[in-house]
Amino acid sequence: MDATLPLGHDVPSQHLIAEYSRLPGVPDELLDAEGRVRPVWRRFVEHFASLTEEDRAQRIARGEQYLRDAGVFYRQYDLYGSTERAWPLAHVPLLIEESEWERIAAGLRQRADLLELLAADLYGTNQLVAGGHLPASLIARCSEWHRPLVHVTPRSGHYLHFVAFEIGRGPDGQWWVLGDRTQAPSGAGFALENRVATARAYGDFFADAHVHRLAGFFRTFRDTLYSLSPPSENRLAILTPGPLNETYFEHAYIARYLGFALLEGEDLVVEDGKVMVRTVAGFEPVSVLWRRLDSAFADPLELNPESRLGTPGLVSAVRQGSVTLVNALGTGVLETRALMAFLPRISHELLGEPLSMPNIATWWCGQPTERAHVRANLDTMMIGPALSTRLPFETEETTVLGTSIRGEALESVSDWLENDGAQLVGQEAVTLSTTPAYEDGRLVPRPMSLRVYLARTATGWDVMPGGFARIGRSGDASAIAMQRGGTAADVWIVSDRPVDTSSIQGPAGDAPYCRAKPTVLPSRAADNLFWLGRYTERADGILRMMRAYHMRLTESTDPDAPYLEHLATHMRAIGTDPDEPIPESLLMAIGGATSSAGKVRDQFSTDGWAALSDLSKTAQRFGRTLTSGDDTARAMSVLLRKITGFAGLVHENMYRFTGWRFLSIGRSLERTIAMANLLEALAHADAPEGALDLAVEIGDSVMSHRRRYSVFTSHETVVDLLALDAMNPRSILNQLSELKTHVSYLPNAESDGQLSQLSRAVLQVHTSLAIQTPNTLDTKTLRALRLEVESLSDLIGQTYIH
C-alpha cells in the first residue's frame, strides 16, 4: 500500500479503515491533513489489515493473557474504597517516526534542564521571586514547597534524576506539554509491560519493524544510580508507599527488573544522620532511594506529621548528605500548573532561549489583571473535572481534554473568578490529536496523550524511546485517564534502519566476571515470607482433612460413624467447619498467603504469583457451587494440586537466599504444629477405630506406610512414620531437621562458637524428639512438643522481625 494513496483506493487495508476518518479540525496520528496514511504507519496497517478478525482476536487475547498471568493491575479508587483492576491495554500501538521523536526529545531535554534550574532557585537563592519573575504567593502557598529543605543541596548535586512529561499534539500539529511530572513519576514499569504484551501480540511483525527497544534506557539509568552510591555501600532501593498505592505493581515490577530492593518507610530508620534498613542481620546503610512516595509523607518529623508512610528523620539525613533521593524531596512543587504560565519567561531568564516545546496556554489567576483576562475569554473556557470533589486533584492519572481550573469546587466560572482567596490557574481549551483504536472489528479515532520519561545520566538526559499513550474511550472525550476508563497503548519509535536489541543486561562484551553480593533481606519482607510459608502449609493441611472427611462421608454407610465424628470434632477445634464445602478457615489461609505474597511481589517469580492467584480464584468459585460429599472431595483434590503446584514453583525456582529460608522455616513450623496436633487427636489411646488410617491419609503417607510396615496400621507404626521417620517429608522429625538446617544459615545463628538463643531452642526441641520411640511418644509428650514449636515462632519474630 502506498502511503500517499487516499482512502477509497482499492488496496488490501481498505476494508479495515474504510470508515476511519479524521475528526473535523482535529489532527490524527494515522492520517495526514489530506487523509492519507502517514509513512510511519504504512507497514503496520498492511500487516494489521492482512489478518482475519479471528487472527486479530487471538493476538489481542495473547497480549491480555500475558498481562493476566503477570498479575499486572492498577488500583482504582471510588467513593467506596479501592479495587484492583486489570491493566487496560489498548490493542493498537502508537507509532512515531524516529526523526519526529528526536525533535520531541530535544524539546523535553531542554525542559528538564529548565526545571532543574528552577528547583535549584526555589530551594536556593530564590532569585526568580526576588526579580519579579514569579509571584511569592504562588510558591509560599504551594503545599509541595517545603521550607525545611531550603538551602539543602542534594548530595548528587541534582534535584531531578527521573522525570516525565505529559504531551499532546494540538490542532496545528505541534506537540504541547500538558503537564510536568517531577514528584515521583509513575508508569515506566507499565510502559515495559505494555511493550512485552504488544510485542507478543504482534511478534512476527515486531521483530523486524525497527522499533527502538526500552531496555537500554533502563540499563543506563540503573548504572547511573549505582554511580551515585559510594563503592563501600552500593545499596540501592525503591521507596514505595506500599501495596495500597495505585501503582504498587509497577514499583514491585521495576524493583525486580532492575534488581533493586523494594522498601517501605517502616523498613528504614535514621541513626546518627544515616539512613539504615531494618534487616534480618541488623541495621544496614542505604545510599540511594528511588522515591515513589510523595515528599510530604516522607518524614513525619519535619514535613507532614500525620504521615504513617514515611521515616522520621529522613529530611535530617538528606540535610547531612548521607543519602541521595531520586527525585529530591520538594520537587513536587515543579508540578504546580500555575508555574506553566511563567515558564516561557523563566526559560529566557535561566537558559537564555525560548521553550522549544511550548506549554498549553496557561494563566496565573491569583492577581486582578489575570482574572480580567480570563473573564474576557470565558467563551473559550469551561469547568473541567478539576473542580469535582475528587481528591487529591494532583493525581498522576488526571488528564483533562479542555480547560482545567484548579481551586475550590465551585459551581461556575463566575464563582471561581470572584473567589478572592483562591490562587488559581486557568488553561486554554485544547483539542488533542486522535490515534487509531481497534473497537468492534474496525479502527476508530480516539483522543490520546503521551507520557514520556527522561532519566539523568553522566552525559545529560536520556529519553526513553517510547513511553505509554493514554487513549480516550468512546463517548467521553475527557476519559483519557485510567481512573476514568481510558486505556494504555504501547508507543513505537520506528527507525528506517536496524536498532539495538540488547537486553537489560547489556550487549555482550569483555566485561569482567563479577558475582554481586546478595542483598540483605529487610525484616518486613522476612516476616511476610515467613507467614506466606505458614499460610500456604495451613491451607494444605485443611484441604487434606476436608478431602479425607468428605471422601469417608461419601463412602460410609453411617455418616455418624465414630471416626468421622472424631475427625469433625478435631477440625472444629482448630477452627475448620467440615460441613462447609469451602470452610472460612481455608479462605482465610489462602487469603493470608495471597496478602503476604502481595507485599513481597519483588521476591519471587510471576509464575508463582499466577499460581497463587489461580488457587485463590478457584477456591472462591468453588465456594459458590459445591455440595457436601463427593463433590467437595473432588474439589479438594483440585485445590491440592494447585497449592502443591505453587509450593513446587517456589521451592524449585526461588533463589536460595535468606528470603527462601524464612519461607521454608514458616512452612516447616506450620507442618510440624499441624502434624503434632493431628497425632494428638487421631493417634491417642482413646481414638476410635479408623482414626489411625485417617491420620496416615491426611499425612499423605499411605504408600510409604504400606512399604515400610507389613502390618495393619497401629499406634506404633503411625507414630513412627508421621513423627519419628526422618526420611518421611511429612514427619515431625524431618521438618524439625529442615528447620534446624534453615536456622543455621540465618544471620547471627552462631557467633564466636556460641549458638544463638533461637539456634539452641531449635536444637533442643529437635533433640528431645529424636530420642523418642513410638512407645514413649505419647499424647502428653506430643502436646508439650507442639507448645515448644509454637513458641519458636515468637522467638523468630523477636530475633529477626521486630
C-alpha positions in Angstrom: 0.0 0.0 0.0 1.4 3.4 -1.0 1.4 5.8 2.0 0.2 8.6 -0.3 -2.9 6.8 -1.5 -6.1 8.3 -0.2 -8.8 6.3 1.5 -11.2 4.8 -1.0 -8.5 3.3 -3.3 -8.8 -0.4 -3.7 -6.0 -1.6 -1.5 -5.7 -4.6 1.0 -6.3 -2.4 4.0 -9.3 -0.6 2.5 -11.9 -2.7 4.3 -10.3 -2.2 7.7 -10.1 1.6 7.6 -12.8 2.4 5.1 -14.8 4.1 7.9 -11.7 5.7 9.6 -11.5 9.4 9.1 -10.1 12.5 10.8 -12.4 14.4 13.1 -13.1 17.9 11.9 -10.4 20.3 13.0 -8.5 17.5 14.9 -5.1 16.2 13.8 -4.7 12.5 13.5 -1.7 10.3 14.1 -2.6 7.8 11.3 -3.8 10.1 8.6 -2.3 13.4 7.4 -4.2 16.5 6.6 -5.2 15.1 3.1 -6.5 11.8 4.6 -3.5 9.8 3.6 -1.8 7.1 5.7 1.4 8.5 7.2 4.6 6.7 6.1 5.5 5.5 9.6 2.1 3.6 9.8 2.3 2.0 6.3 3.8 -1.4 7.1 1.8 -1.9 10.3 -1.5 -1.0 8.7 -0.8 -3.5 5.9 0.1 -6.2 8.4 -2.9 -5.5 10.6 -5.2 -5.5 7.6 -3.8 -8.8 6.3 -5.1 -10.6 9.5 -8.5 -12.0 9.7 -10.8 -10.9 12.5 -10.1 -14.3 14.2 -6.4 -13.7 14.0 -6.7 -10.3 15.5 -8.8 -11.6 18.3 -6.3 -14.3 19.1 -3.4 -11.8 19.1 -5.2 -9.4 21.3 -6.1 -12.3 23.7 -2.5 -13.3 23.7 -1.4 -9.9 24.9 -4.1 -9.7 27.5 -3.4 -13.2 28.7 0.3 -12.2 29.3 -0.9 -9.3 31.5 -3.2 -11.5 33.5 -0.5 -14.2 34.0 2.0 -11.5 35.1 -0.6 -10.1 37.5 -0.4 -6.6 36.0 -3.0 -4.4 37.7 -3.6 -0.8 38.9 -5.7 0.3 41.8 -8.8 2.2 41.1 -10.4 4.4 43.7 -14.0 5.5 44.2 -16.3 6.7 46.9 -16.4 3.2 48.4 -12.7 2.5 48.6 -10.4 0.9 46.1 -10.3 -2.2 43.9 -7.6 -3.9 41.8 -8.3 -3.7 38.1 -6.7 -5.4 35.2 -4.3 -3.2 33.2 -6.4 -1.8 30.3 -4.1 -2.4 27.3 -5.1 -0.7 24.0 -4.9 -3.1 21.1 -3.1 -0.9 18.6 0.3 0.8 19.4 1.0 4.5 18.7 3.7 4.8 16.0 6.0 7.8 15.8 8.8 8.4 13.3 12.3 8.5 14.7 13.1 11.9 13.2 10.0 13.4 14.8 10.8 11.7 18.1 14.3 13.3 18.1 12.7 16.7 17.9 10.3 15.8 20.8 13.3 14.5 22.8 15.3 17.7 22.3 12.4 19.8 23.5 11.9 17.7 26.6 15.6 17.7 27.4 15.6 21.4 27.4 12.5 21.5 29.7 14.1 19.0 32.1 17.2 21.3 32.3 14.9 24.3 32.9 13.0 22.5 35.7 16.3 21.5 37.4 17.5 25.1 37.4 14.1 26.2 38.7 14.2 23.8 41.6 17.7 25.0 42.4 16.5 28.5 42.5 13.3 27.8 44.6 15.3 26.0 47.2 18.5 28.1 46.9 18.9 31.8 46.1 15.3 32.4 45.2 16.3 35.0 42.6 13.2 34.4 40.4 10.9 35.6 43.1 13.2 38.4 44.1 13.4 39.5 40.5 9.7 39.5 40.0 9.6 36.6 37.6 7.5 34.5 40.0 4.8 35.6 42.5 5.9 34.9 46.0 2.4 33.8 47.0 2.4 31.2 44.3 5.4 29.4 45.9 4.7 30.2 49.5 1.1 28.8 49.3 2.1 25.7 47.4 1.7 22.6 49.6 4.6 20.9 47.8 7.1 23.7 48.5 8.8 22.6 51.8 10.5 25.2 53.8 12.7 22.7 55.8 14.5 21.9 52.5 15.5 25.5 51.7 19.3 25.7 51.2 19.6 21.9 51.3 21.7 20.9 48.3 21.2 17.2 47.2 24.2 15.0 47.7 24.2 14.2 44.0 24.3 17.9 43.0 21.0 17.5 41.2 17.3 17.8 42.2 15.9 15.8 39.3 17.1 12.4 38.1 13.9 10.9 36.7 11.1 13.0 35.2 8.1 12.5 32.9 6.1 14.9 30.8 2.5 14.6 29.5 2.5 15.8 25.9 -0.2 16.1 23.2 -0.4 17.2 19.7 -2.6 20.3 19.2 -4.8 21.4 16.2 -1.8 23.0 14.5 0.1 19.7 14.5 2.6 20.9 17.1 3.4 19.0 20.3 2.5 20.7 23.5 3.4 20.0 27.1 0.3 19.3 29.1 1.9 18.6 32.5 5.2 18.1 34.3 5.8 15.0 36.5 8.7 15.6 38.9 7.4 14.3 42.2 7.5 10.6 41.7 6.7 9.9 38.0 4.7 6.7 37.6 4.1 4.4 34.6 7.6 3.5 33.4 7.0 -0.1 34.5 3.7 -0.2 32.9 5.3 1.1 29.7 7.6 -2.0 29.9 4.6 -4.3 30.4 2.8 -2.6 27.5 5.8 -3.4 25.3 6.0 -7.0 26.3 2.3 -7.6 25.8 2.1 -5.8 22.5 5.3 -7.5 21.2 3.7 -10.8 22.0 0.5 -9.9 20.2 2.4 -8.8 17.0 5.6 -10.9 17.5 6.0 -11.8 13.8 5.8 -8.2 12.8 7.6 -6.5 15.7 10.8 -8.4 15.3 11.7 -6.7 12.0 9.8 -3.4 12.5 12.9 -1.5 13.6 11.2 -0.3 16.8 13.5 1.1 19.4 13.8 -1.1 22.5 13.3 0.2 26.0 15.9 -2.0 27.8 18.8 0.3 27.1 17.1 3.3 28.7 16.6 1.3 32.0 20.0 -0.2 31.8 21.6 3.3 31.6 19.5 4.7 34.4 20.3 1.7 36.6 24.0 2.2 36.0 23.7 5.9 36.8 22.0 5.2 40.1 24.8 2.8 41.0 27.3 5.5 40.2 25.6 7.8 42.8 26.3 5.2 45.6 29.7 5.1 47.3 31.5 1.9 46.4 31.7 0.9 50.1 27.9 1.0 50.4 26.4 0.3 47.0 22.9 -0.3 48.3 20.0 1.0 46.2 16.3 0.6 46.8 12.9 1.8 45.6 10.9 3.5 48.3 7.2 2.7 47.9 4.1 3.9 49.8 3.1 0.2 50.0 0.6 -2.2 48.4 -2.4 0.2 48.7 -0.8 2.6 46.3 -2.5 2.7 42.8 0.8 1.9 41.0 2.3 -0.6 43.6 2.5 -3.3 41.0 4.8 -1.1 39.0 7.1 -0.5 42.0 7.5 -4.2 42.5 8.0 -4.9 38.8 10.7 -2.2 38.4 12.5 -3.4 41.6 12.5 -7.0 40.2 13.5 -5.8 36.7 16.4 -3.7 37.9 17.5 -5.9 40.8 16.8 -3.2 43.5 15.3 -3.8 46.9 11.7 -2.6 47.5 11.3 -0.8 50.8 8.6 0.9 52.7 9.0 3.8 55.1 8.8 1.4 58.1 11.8 -0.5 56.8 14.0 2.5 57.3 15.4 4.2 60.4 17.7 7.2 60.7 20.7 6.7 63.1 23.4 9.3 63.5 22.2 11.1 60.4 22.4 8.0 58.2 19.5 6.1 56.6 19.5 2.4 57.7 17.4 -0.5 56.6 16.0 -2.9 59.2 17.2 -6.3 58.0 17.4 -9.7 59.5 21.1 -9.1 60.0 20.5 -5.8 61.8 20.7 -2.2 60.5 22.4 -1.8 57.1 23.0 1.5 55.4 21.3 2.5 52.2 22.8 5.2 50.0 20.3 5.8 47.1 16.5 5.7 47.3 14.4 6.0 44.2 11.4 7.7 45.8 7.9 6.7 44.7 6.5 8.3 47.8 5.2 11.9 47.8 7.6 14.3 49.6 5.0 15.5 52.2 4.7 11.9 53.5 8.4 11.1 53.6 9.2 12.5 57.1 6.5 13.0 59.8 9.0 14.9 61.9 9.7 17.8 59.5 7.0 17.5 56.8 3.6 16.0 57.3 3.2 15.0 61.0 0.2 12.8 60.2 2.1 10.6 57.7 2.3 6.9 58.6 4.2 6.1 55.4 7.5 7.9 55.9 10.6 7.7 58.0 11.2 10.0 60.9 14.5 11.9 60.4 14.8 11.4 56.6 15.0 15.2 56.0 17.8 15.4 58.5 19.7 12.6 56.7 19.2 14.5 53.4 20.5 17.7 55.0 23.6 15.9 56.2 24.2 14.4 52.8 24.2 10.8 53.7 21.6 9.7 51.2 20.5 10.5 47.6 16.8 10.7 46.9 15.6 10.3 43.4 14.0 12.8 43.0 15.0 15.2 45.7 12.4 16.0 48.4 10.3 19.0 47.5 10.5 18.7 43.7 6.7 18.2 43.6 6.4 22.0 43.6 7.5 21.9 40.0 4.3 20.1 39.1 2.2 23.2 40.1 0.2 24.0 37.0 0.4 27.7 37.7 4.2 27.6 37.1 3.5 26.8 33.4 2.3 30.4 33.0 5.7 31.6 33.9 8.0 29.0 32.2 8.3 30.9 28.9 9.8 34.0 30.5 11.8 31.9 33.1 13.3 30.0 30.1 14.7 33.2 28.8 15.9 34.2 32.3 17.6 30.9 33.2 18.5 29.4 29.7 18.6 32.5 27.6 16.4 30.9 25.0 12.7 30.2 24.4 11.0 26.9 25.1 11.4 24.5 22.2 8.2 22.8 23.1 5.5 25.2 24.4 3.1 24.7 27.3 -0.6 24.5 26.8 -1.7 28.2 27.1 -2.0 28.9 30.9 -2.9 31.9 33.0 -2.0 32.6 36.7 -5.3 33.8 38.1 -4.1 35.0 41.5 -4.0 38.7 40.5 -6.7 41.1 39.2 -5.1 41.5 35.8 -5.0 37.8 35.1 -8.6 37.4 36.4 -9.7 40.1 34.0 -8.0 38.3 31.1 -9.8 35.1 32.0 -13.2 36.9 32.4 -12.7 38.3 28.9 -12.2 34.8 27.5 -15.0 32.9 29.1 -16.3 31.8 25.8 -13.1 29.7 25.3 -13.2 28.2 28.8 -15.1 25.6 30.6 -15.0 23.9 34.0 -13.4 20.5 33.8 -13.2 17.6 36.2 -10.6 19.5 38.2 -13.5 21.2 40.1 -15.1 17.9 41.2 -14.8 16.7 44.7 -12.4 14.0 43.6 -9.3 14.4 45.8 -6.4 14.9 45.6 -6.6 16.8 42.3 -2.9 16.3 41.5 -3.1 12.6 41.0 -0.9 11.4 38.2 -3.8 9.9 36.3 -5.6 13.3 35.9 -5.6 14.5 32.3 -8.3 16.7 31.0 -9.4 17.5 27.5 -10.5 21.1 27.7 -9.9 23.7 30.3 -8.6 22.7 33.7 -9.2 25.1 36.6 -7.6 24.5 40.0 -9.1 25.6 43.2 -12.3 25.1 45.2 -15.2 23.0 43.9 -17.2 25.9 42.7 -20.4 25.8 40.7 -19.5 28.2 37.9 -16.6 30.1 36.4 -18.1 33.3 37.7 -18.0 32.0 41.3 -14.4 31.0 40.6 -13.4 34.4 39.4 -15.0 36.1 42.5 -13.3 33.8 44.9 -10.6 36.3 46.0 -9.0 33.8 48.5 -8.1 31.2 45.9 -4.8 31.1 44.0 -5.9 29.5 40.7 -4.8 28.7 37.3 -6.7 28.7 34.0 -5.8 26.9 30.9 -7.0 27.4 27.4 -9.1 24.7 25.9 -7.0 22.4 23.7 -8.2 19.6 21.4 -5.7 16.7 21.3 -4.9 14.6 18.3 -6.5 11.2 17.7 -4.9 7.8 17.1 -6.5 4.6 15.9 -8.1 2.2 18.4 -9.5 -1.2 17.4 -13.1 -1.5 18.5 -15.8 -3.8 17.3 -13.8 -5.1 14.4 -12.8 -1.7 13.0 -10.3 1.1 13.5 -11.7 4.3 15.0 -10.0 7.6 16.0 -9.7 8.2 19.7 -8.1 11.1 21.6 -4.7 10.5 23.1 -2.0 12.0 25.3 1.5 10.7 25.6 3.7 10.3 28.7 7.4 10.4 28.0 10.2 9.6 30.5 13.7 11.1 30.9 16.5 9.8 33.1 19.6 11.7 34.1 22.9 10.2 33.1 26.5 11.3 33.3 26.2 12.9 29.9 22.8 14.5 30.2 19.2 13.5 29.9 18.4 10.2 28.3 14.9 10.0 26.8 13.0 6.7 26.8 12.4 5.8 23.1 8.7 5.3 23.8 6.6 5.6 26.9 2.9 5.0 27.0 -0.1 6.7 25.4 -3.4 7.1 27.2 -6.3 6.6 24.9 -9.8 8.1 25.5 -12.8 5.8 25.4 -15.7 6.1 23.1 -18.4 8.6 24.1 -16.3 10.5 26.6 -13.6 12.7 25.2 -12.3 13.6 28.7 -11.8 10.0 29.7 -8.2 9.6 28.9 -7.2 8.8 32.5 -7.2 5.1 33.5 -9.2 6.1 36.6 -11.9 7.4 34.2 -12.0 4.4 31.8 -9.1 5.2 29.4 -6.7 2.6 28.0 -2.9 2.5 27.6 -1.1 1.9 24.4 2.5 0.9 23.7 4.5 3.6 21.9 6.7 2.5 19.0 9.5 4.8 17.8 10.2 3.5 14.4 13.5 3.8 12.6 14.4 3.2 9.0 17.4 1.1 10.0 18.1 -1.8 12.5 18.1 -0.8 16.1 19.9 -2.1 19.2 18.1 -5.2 20.6 20.2 -5.8 23.7 18.5 -6.7 27.0 18.7 -5.1 30.4 22.0 -6.9 30.9 23.5 -5.0 28.0 25.4 -6.2 24.9 27.8 -9.0 25.1 31.3 -7.7 25.7 34.5 -8.2 27.6 33.3 -7.0 31.0 35.0 -8.9 33.9 33.1 -11.7 35.6 31.6 -10.5 38.9 29.2 -12.1 41.2 27.3 -9.4 43.1 26.9 -9.8 46.9 23.3 -10.8 47.7 21.2 -8.0 49.3 20.3 -8.3 52.9 16.7 -9.1 53.5 14.5 -6.4 55.1 12.8 -7.6 58.2 9.4 -6.8 56.8 10.0 -8.9 53.8 11.2 -11.8 56.0 8.1 -11.5 58.1 5.8 -11.7 55.0 7.8 -14.7 53.5 7.6 -16.5 56.9 3.9 -16.1 57.0 3.5 -17.0 53.3 5.1 -20.3 54.2 2.8 -20.8 57.2 -0.4 -19.8 55.5 0.3 -22.0 52.5 1.0 -25.0 54.6 -2.0 -24.3 56.8 -4.2 -24.3 53.7 -2.6 -27.5 52.5 -3.5 -29.2 55.9 -7.1 -28.0 55.8 -7.5 -29.3 52.2 -6.2 -32.8 53.2 -8.5 -33.0 56.2 -11.5 -31.8 54.2 -10.8 -34.3 51.4 -10.4 -37.2 53.8 -13.6 -36.3 55.7 -15.8 -35.9 52.6 -14.4 -39.0 50.9 -15.3 -41.0 54.0 -18.6 -39.3 54.2 -19.4 -40.4 50.6 -18.2 -44.0 51.2 -19.6 -44.6 54.6 -23.0 -46.2 55.2 -23.0 -44.5 58.6 -22.5 -40.7 58.4 -22.4 -40.7 62.2 -19.5 -43.2 62.4 -17.3 -42.5 65.4 -14.1 -41.9 63.4 -15.9 -39.4 61.2 -17.4 -37.6 64.2 -14.0 -37.7 65.9 -12.3 -36.1 62.9 -15.1 -33.5 62.7 -14.6 -32.6 66.3 -10.8 -32.2 65.8 -11.4 -30.0 62.7 -13.9 -27.8 64.6 -11.4 -27.5 67.5 -8.8 -26.0 65.1 -11.3 -23.6 63.6 -12.5 -25.6 60.5 -16.1 -26.4 60.0 -16.2 -29.7 57.9 -19.9 -29.1 57.0 -18.9 -26.0 54.9 -17.7 -27.2 51.4 -15.2 -24.4 51.4 -14.7 -23.5 55.1 -14.0 -20.0 56.1 -10.7 -21.1 57.7 -9.5 -22.3 54.2 -10.4 -19.0 52.6 -8.6 -17.1 55.4 -5.5 -19.2 55.0 -5.4 -18.7 51.2 -6.2 -15.0 51.7 -3.4 -14.7 54.2 -1.0 -16.3 51.8 -2.1 -14.0 49.0 -1.8 -10.9 51.2 1.7 -11.9 52.4 2.8 -12.6 48.8 1.4 -9.4 47.6 3.6 -7.4 50.0 6.7 -9.1 48.6 5.9 -9.3 44.9 9.6 -8.4 44.1 10.8 -11.5 45.9 9.5 -14.3 43.6 8.6 -15.1 40.1 5.4 -14.1 38.2 4.7 -17.8 37.7 4.5 -18.2 41.5 2.2 -15.3 41.8 0.0 -16.5 38.9 -0.3 -19.9 40.6 -1.3 -18.4 43.9 -3.8 -16.1 42.3 -5.3 -19.1 40.4 -5.6 -21.0 43.6 -7.4 -18.1 45.3 -9.9 -17.6 42.4 -10.7 -21.3 42.2 -11.3 -21.6 45.9 -13.7 -18.6 45.8 -15.5 -20.0 42.8 -15.9 -23.4 44.4 -17.4 -21.7 47.5 -20.4 -20.7 45.4 -21.1 -24.1 43.7 -20.0 -27.1 45.9 -22.2 -29.5 47.8 -21.0 -31.9 50.5 -19.7 -35.3 49.9 -18.1 -36.4 46.6 -18.4 -33.0 45.0 -16.4 -31.4 47.8 -13.8 -34.3 47.9 -13.1 -33.8 44.2 -12.8 -30.1 44.6 -10.3 -30.5 47.4 -8.2 -32.7 45.1 -8.2 -29.9 42.5 -7.2 -27.3 45.1 -4.5 -29.6 46.5 -2.9 -29.9 43.0 -3.0 -26.2 42.7 -1.4 -25.4 46.1 1.3 -28.1 45.7 2.0 -26.6 42.2 2.5 -23.2 43.8 4.7 -24.7 46.5 6.7 -26.6 43.9 7.2 -23.5 41.8 8.5 -21.5 44.8 10.7 -24.3 46.0 12.2 -25.2 42.7 12.6 -21.6 41.3 13.3 -19.4 44.2 17.0 -18.4 44.7 18.3 -20.0 48.0 18.9 -16.7 49.7 17.7 -15.6 53.1 14.1 -15.0 51.9 13.7 -18.6 50.8 15.0 -19.7 54.2 12.3 -17.7 56.0 9.6 -19.0 53.7 10.8 -22.6 54.3 11.0 -22.0 58.1 7.4 -20.9 58.1 6.4 -23.9 56.1 8.3 -26.4 58.3 7.0 -24.8 61.5 3.4 -24.9 60.4 3.6 -28.5 59.2 5.2 -29.6 62.5 2.5 -27.9 64.5 -0.3 -29.4 62.4 1.1 -32.9 62.4 1.6 -32.9 66.2 -1.9 -31.6 66.6 -3.2 -34.4 64.2 -1.4 -37.1 66.1 -2.7 -35.8 69.4 -6.2 -36.2 68.1 -6.1 -39.3 66.0 -3.3 -41.5 67.5 -4.0 -41.4 71.2 -5.3 -44.5 73.0 -8.9 -43.5 73.1 -9.2 -42.7 69.4 -12.0 -44.7 67.6 -11.2 -47.4 65.1 -10.3 -46.0 61.7 -8.7 -42.8 63.1 -5.2 -44.1 62.5 -5.9 -44.7 58.9 -7.3 -41.2 58.6 -4.0 -39.9 60.2 -1.9 -41.7 57.6 -4.1 -40.5 54.7 -4.1 -36.9 55.9 -0.4 -37.1 56.4 -0.1 -38.1 52.7 1.8 -41.3 53.7 -0.4 -44.2 52.7 2.1 -45.7 50.1 5.0 -45.2 52.5 3.2 -47.0 55.3 2.4 -50.0 53.1 6.0 -50.2 52.0 7.6 -49.7 55.4 5.3 -51.8 57.5 3.9 -55.3 56.6 1.2 -55.0 59.2 -2.0 -53.1 59.6 -1.9 -49.6 61.0 -1.2 -49.4 64.7 -0.3 -46.7 67.2 3.4 -47.6 66.8 3.5 -47.6 63.0 1.6 -44.4 62.7 3.7 -42.5 65.3 6.9 -43.9 63.9 6.1 -42.9 60.3 4.4 -39.5 61.0 6.6 -38.3 63.9 9.9 -40.1 64.0 10.8 -41.2 60.5 13.5 -38.7 59.3 13.1 -39.9 55.7 9.4 -39.0 55.5 8.9 -35.3 54.4 5.6 -35.3 56.3 7.1 -36.4 59.6 7.7 -34.1 62.6 11.4 -35.1 62.9 12.0 -34.5 59.2 10.5 -31.0 59.5 12.5 -30.2 62.6 15.7 -31.3 60.8 14.8 -28.9 58.0 14.0 -26.2 60.5 17.4 -26.7 62.2 19.2 -26.5 58.9 17.5 -23.4 57.7 18.0 -21.6 61.0 21.7 -22.4 60.9 22.0 -20.4 57.7 20.3 -17.3 59.2 22.4 -14.2 60.1 24.0 -14.5 63.6 22.8 -18.0 64.1 26.3 -18.6 65.6 28.8 -16.1 67.0 32.2 -16.9 68.3 31.3 -20.6 68.6 28.2 -19.9 70.6 24.7 -20.7 69.2 22.1 -18.0 69.3 19.1 -18.4 71.5 17.0 -19.4 68.6 19.5 -22.0 67.4 19.7 -23.5 70.9 15.9 -23.7 71.1 15.6 -25.4 67.8 18.4 -27.9 68.6 16.7 -28.6 72.0 13.3 -29.4 70.5 14.9 -31.5 67.7 16.9 -33.5 70.2 14.0 -34.1 72.5 12.1 -35.6 69.7 15.0 -37.6 68.2 15.5 -39.6 71.4 11.8 -40.7 71.5 10.5 -44.1 70.4 6.9 -44.9 69.3 6.3 -46.3 72.7 7.4 -43.2 74.6 5.9 -40.5 72.3 2.5 -40.4 73.9 -0.1 -37.6 73.7 1.3 -35.7 76.6 4.7 -35.6 75.1 3.3 -34.6 71.7 1.4 -31.7 73.3 4.5 -30.4 75.1 6.4 -30.7 71.8 3.8 -28.7 70.0 3.8 -26.0 72.5 7.6 -25.8 72.3 7.4 -25.5 68.5 4.7 -22.8 68.7 7.0 -20.8 71.0 9.7 -20.9 68.3 7.5 -18.6 66.1 7.6 -15.9 68.8 11.4 -16.3 69.2 11.9 -16.0 65.4 9.9 -12.7 65.5 11.9 -11.4 68.4 15.2 -12.3 66.8 14.7 -11.2 63.2 11.5 -9.3 62.7 10.8 -6.8 65.5 
